[in-house]
Amino acid sequence: MNVRKNFEGLFLAAAAVGLFASYASAETIATRVPQIAVATQAAFAPAAAPVDAPAIPTVLVVGHRLTAAEKARLG
């Protein structure tokens, strides 16, 4: 039997079980202590109105194609 293949399957099964178990048993801060959730929201509230960002500088490259004679001259 291929031992590595069996361990890979065992690892994936354990990871899936661990993922679902951690998600199912997790508590949110708001369910444990509502005051912390309100204080956290107040701490991350914006202090000032957002500033309009200036326009992003754009580079426009304009050129022409070389003719066959120009290409031959360049090498």
C-alpha positions as a Markdown table, in Angstrom:
| # | Residue | x | y | z |
|---|---|---|---|---|
| 1 | Met | 0.0 | 0.0 | 0.0 |
| 2 | Asn | 1.1 | 3.5 | -0.6 |
| 3 | Val | 1.7 | 4.9 | 2.9 |
| 4 | Arg | 2.2 | 8.5 | 1.8 |
| 5 | Lys | -1.2 | 8.5 | 0.0 |
| 6 | Asn | -2.9 | 7.2 | 3.1 |
| 7 | Phe | -1.3 | 9.9 | 5.3 |
| 8 | Glu | -2.3 | 12.6 | 2.8 |
| 9 | Gly | -5.9 | 11.5 | 3.1 |
| 10 | Leu | -5.7 | 11.3 | 6.9 |
| 11 | Phe | -4.2 | 14.8 | 7.0 |
| 12 | Leu | -6.9 | 16.2 | 4.8 |
| 13 | Ala | -9.7 | 14.6 | 6.9 |
| 14 | Ala | -8.1 | 15.9 | 10.1 |
| 15 | Ala | -7.8 | 19.4 | 8.6 |
| 16 | Ala | -11.5 | 19.4 | 7.5 |
| 17 | Val | -12.7 | 18.2 | 10.9 |
| 18 | Gly | -10.5 | 20.8 | 12.7 |
| 19 | Leu | -11.8 | 23.5 | 10.4 |
| 20 | Phe | -15.4 | 22.7 | 11.1 |
| 21 | Ala | -14.8 | 22.2 | 14.8 |
| 22 | Ser | -13.1 | 25.5 | 15.2 |
| 23 | Tyr | -15.8 | 27.3 | 13.3 |
| 24 | Ala | -18.6 | 25.7 | 15.3 |
| 25 | Ser | -17.0 | 26.3 | 18.7 |
| 26 | Ala | -15.9 | 29.9 | 18.0 |
| 27 | Glu | -17.5 | 32.8 | 19.9 |
| 28 | Thr | -17.7 | 36.3 | 18.7 |
| 29 | Ile | -16.6 | 39.2 | 20.9 |
| 30 | Ala | -20.1 | 40.7 | 20.7 |
| 31 | Thr | -21.7 | 37.5 | 22.2 |
| 32 | Arg | -19.3 | 37.4 | 25.1 |
| 33 | Val | -19.1 | 41.0 | 26.0 |
| 34 | Pro | -21.3 | 43.5 | 24.2 |
| 35 | Gln | -19.4 | 46.5 | 25.6 |
| 36 | Ile | -16.2 | 45.5 | 23.9 |
| 37 | Ala | -17.9 | 45.4 | 20.5 |
| 38 | Val | -19.3 | 48.9 | 20.9 |
| 39 | Ala | -15.9 | 50.2 | 22.1 |
| 40 | Thr | -14.1 | 48.5 | 19.2 |
| 41 | Gln | -16.5 | 50.1 | 16.7 |
| 42 | Ala | -16.0 | 53.5 | 18.2 |
| 43 | Ala | -12.2 | 53.1 | 18.2 |
| 44 | Phe | -12.1 | 52.3 | 14.5 |
| 45 | Ala | -14.6 | 55.0 | 13.4 |
| 46 | Pro | -13.1 | 57.5 | 11.0 |
| 47 | Ala | -11.9 | 60.7 | 12.7 |
| 48 | Ala | -12.4 | 62.9 | 9.7 |
| 49 | Ala | -14.2 | 62.9 | 6.4 |
| 50 | Pro | -12.3 | 61.0 | 3.6 |
| 51 | Val | -10.3 | 63.2 | 1.3 |
| 52 | Asp | -10.8 | 63.0 | -2.4 |
| 53 | Ala | -7.7 | 61.4 | -3.9 |
| 54 | Pro | -6.0 | 63.4 | -6.7 |
| 55 | Ala | -6.2 | 61.9 | -10.2 |
| 56 | Ile | -3.8 | 59.2 | -10.9 |
| 57 | Pro | -1.1 | 60.3 | -13.3 |
| 58 | Thr | -1.3 | 58.6 | -16.6 |
| 59 | Val | 1.5 | 58.1 | -19.1 |
| 60 | Leu | 0.5 | 58.1 | -22.8 |
| 61 | Val | 3.1 | 56.8 | -25.2 |
| 62 | Val | 2.7 | 57.9 | -28.7 |
| 63 | Gly | 5.0 | 56.7 | -31.5 |
| 64 | His | 5.0 | 55.4 | -35.0 |
| 65 | Arg | 6.1 | 52.1 | -36.5 |
| 66 | Leu | 9.5 | 51.8 | -38.2 |
| 67 | Thr | 9.6 | 51.4 | -41.9 |
| 68 | Ala | 11.6 | 48.5 | -43.4 |
| 69 | Ala | 14.5 | 50.8 | -44.3 |
| 70 | Glu | 14.7 | 52.2 | -40.7 |
| 71 | Lys | 14.6 | 48.6 | -39.3 |
| 72 | Ala | 17.4 | 47.6 | -41.6 |
| 73 | Arg | 19.5 | 50.6 | -40.6 |
| 74 | Leu | 19.1 | 49.8 | -36.9 |
| 75 | Gly | 20.4 | 46.3 | -37.4 |
